[in-house]
Amino acid sequence: MRNAQDGFKLHVLHSAKRGGGSFLKRGFTLIELLVVIAIIAVLAGMLLPALGKVKATAQGTNCLSNLKQLALASIAYTDDFDGILWSSSDGLLYPTLAGTGYIPKKSDIFLCPSRVPQKFKERYQTYAQREHNDLPASAAIRGRVKTETDWEVYLKSKKVSKPTYFLLHGDSRAKSTSKTQNAGSHMCYNSDTSHFAVTHGERANLNFLDGHAEGCTVEEYFGKGRVEWNVLGLTETLHIFDKFGLLKRKSTATP
């Protein structure tokens, strides 16, 4: 019996050497390689957009978290300084909060992760803070003080009757063709440069005087601004860049 088994093994080995076991040694044919490459390409085409959406969602969530922290830091600042929050044409978001220790200096909290730069570079390339021209021209909520070089404008935050609708900071765009964020962005001033901007899909992430942050569509942005101005009996034309960089305008007098 043992001899028969040994003979069978020798026969298999002999057959393999002659080509009967060549399937163990041969590589892929060109067609098989092309099929494998095609399958990988199809899978990559299916997965990459999904991965891009996951990344965009994570960036949007991180952005809202940053704006929430900036809103709460701003409220803490106003609590310590008798309700005053500075607003100027000099990009005061960073020096107001970082220069006074409410947010760490050179922190990426000042930046939207979806826009350039994604690491802190300098004070003017951060989220937008409303400039003094963007505050409703009402002595009830707006004041100013003379400095050595200019008049500085400030917001009387405790006098704002509807802080849920009062915009503080948000996604910005230096100009229509730029991906760079800009601290001195305009809400009201009619210009092709430096406006709040839709950045996350169809939404611009913004924070408000009551401390909350949310993503707003262009129409929601206009709607909140309308409440803010109308409660003071004022009208203004609001501006925002849409997701394509096109400047959208709407009067607060328009429903």
Summary of the structure (lengths in Angstrom):
residues: 255
radius of gyration: 30.1
end to end distance: 98.8
largest distance: 111.5
contacts: 767
relative contact order: 0.12
helix: 40%
strand: 21%
